[in-house]
Amino acid sequence: MRLEATARMDLIKKLWRARKLILVVLIPLSLLPLPLIHPTSEACCAYVLIVTAVYWVSEAVPLGAAALVPAFLYPLFGVLKSSEVAAEYCKDTTLLLMGVICLAASIEKWNLHKRIALRMVMIAGAKPGMLVLGFMCCTVFLSMWLSNTSTTAMVMPIAEAVLQQLISTGVADTQEDSETVEATEDGCLSNREENLEQNQLERLYRRDSCMKQELCTLTELPTVETNGTGRKASKTSLGQLSLKQTNGHLPSTAISIPEPKKEKESKNSRYPTKRDHMICKCLSLSITYAATIGGLITITGTSTNLIFAEQFNNRYPDAKVINFGTWFIFSFPIAIIMLLLTWVWLHFLFLGCNFRETCSLSKKRKTRREMLSERKIHDEYIKLGPISYPEVVTGVFFILMTLLWFTREPGFVPGWTSLFEKKGYRTDATVSVLLGFLLFLIPARRPFSRAPRTPAGDSSAERDPDPMAPMITWKDFQNLMPWEIVILVGGGYALAAGCKVSGLSVWIGRQLEPMSGLPPWMVTLLACLLVSAVTEFASNPATLTVFLPILSALSETLQINPLHTLIPATMCVSFGVMLPVGNPPNAIVFSYGHVQISDMVKAGFGVNLIGVLVVMLAIMTWGVPLFNLTQYPDWAIARNFTGSL
């Protein structure tokens, strides 16, 4: 029996190790009857869509490899030609991403991101509440232009250095945390309060000693000393009050009073107090949440925004409503509201409700630990040295790219594209690729200077003898370029094209006709809740790629503006913040060991709820006039007409 049980366990272990390979083989075989029994274009496209979606959700194969499934299954089943599928894997957004990555490579190489982060934290101060808010603000700002993962990987080491400084500067119990650099009057007041507490404690134990003798430990009288007046005085400590027999009620023996227990962590913990641990949890989680919030603001902030923009423009080519400017105007208020509410939620959850103590900007109420932490941050900033020429060039390009994006087609006034005769040829990708290309040409050394400053922290930082060395090299670009995301986005475009050509999207829309009785806000809310739940267990790009065609068909069937459901779903797909597997920033923060899964679930649930409510508020208020959501647009009607042909 034991041998059989051992053999079974071994078999189970082997099957578990090979679970991904088994899934990769069984899923296509088990679904193969669908296109064989119903040899229609819709059934074949549905087969490819389901297989790809299962691969993405289960991560049985890498996401980029799973995105290549449509490249060979669509031609095999006769849904799309091989040349047509290949054209979907490189779109306008791919060039937009490449230009942004060139700028991000320059920012990272010359440590401009570190200078921005440290400066913003220095402005915020070292009070726990303000420190968390300062890190959140700088993380949001960086995540607007860099990927969420890169931003978290940049900011988290800076935060870890500050946290280690907080931990290493003495015991941080509640009493010591309240020690401040205040005037003498405040010190006298605190002394009177301590004496009052001691007298109350003395009276309490005087009464209890007569009723419960077991609570008092009788000891010998301590050594009695004489003071200058010749009167006897007894020594008093925090753990023991020595009382003389001055009347008929007080005993002549010492009453041992147990010391109040300090709020300390266990001996095996690396945190001096529980409060220190809570500060570490709050600051760590705030960074990953801020990176997610910052990625919502710009169309290039996260890959899901790019997926939405490209699929929407492909499905509705006549809709000239989604660009950098309109997206920023809609999403920036969402990010600000979410940032403040998330900060309040994390503060309440980990630091309590005493905002006055943890957020005070007064220099008179700073503890020793806070002053040392500020000194540590200041020293890190000093190590960067004066701002360098490459940092100035990168900052100029950063501002220039933003301005050109905003002024291309602002909507309320003619943009700079109106200066050209032919319309519609220039997009946001044109700007990003142009400026990214120039970074490969502009020398990193100031003209007529002797030697360039080597970027701090660069392990391969050997001084380049070439005076014309550019701002970035191809190696710098390649180290940051997320080719897996590019292929993943291309796979999503290929799936969307197959659904459109085969008629599967129209079929899905017909199946959703029973939902026509629901109001638009209810449809949007259901879509947001469904997407935000699924994305906790699946990757954000894969989830959005699967849901966008379905929600587009649903909107067309219900005759509501597709933007009413697509934009909220695109934003809510980023709210996978409850588990480490929800997104890469969560995993990075979790790897530092300050938070547990229970902490992420508890805090992430509140952030998820805040995000859904704020997005719903936005789409029902300022989103209505911005995108004209009250009526079914002409570009959607044209799409329905051409799709039915």
Buried (B, 14 or more C-beta within 10 A) or exposed (E): EEEEEEEEEEEEEEEEEEEBEEBBEEBBEEBEEBBEEEEEBBBBBBBBBBBBBBBBBBBBBEBBBBBBBBBEBBBEBEBBEEEBBBBBBBBBBBBBBBBBBBBBBBBBBBBBBBBBBBBBBBEBBBBBBBBBBBBBBBBBBBBBBBBBBBBBBBBBEBBBBBBBBBBEBEEBBEEBBEEBBBEEEEEEEBEEEEEEEBEEEBEEBBEEBEEEEEEBEEEEEEEEEEEEEEEEEBEEEEEBBBBBEEEEEBBEBBBBBEEEEEEBBEEEEEBBBBBBBBBBBBBBBBBBBBBBBBBBBBBBBBBBBBBBBBBBBBBBEBBEBBBBBBBBBBBBBBBBBBBEBBBBBBBEBBBBEEBEBBBBEEEEBBBBBBBBBBEBBEEBBEEBEEEBBBBEBBBEBBEBBBEBBBBBBBEEEEBBBEEEEEEEEBBBBBBBBEBBEBBBEBBBBBEEEEEBBEBBEEEEEEEBEEBEBBBBBEEBBEEBBBEBBBBBBBBBBBBBBBBBBBBBBBBBBEEBEEEEEBEBBEBBBBBBBBBBBBBBBBBBBBBBBBBBBBBBBBBBBBEBBBBBBBBBBBBBBBBBBBBBBBBBBBBBBBEBEBBEEEBBEBBBEBBBBBBBBBBBBBBBEBBBEBBEBEEBBEBBEBBBEEBEE
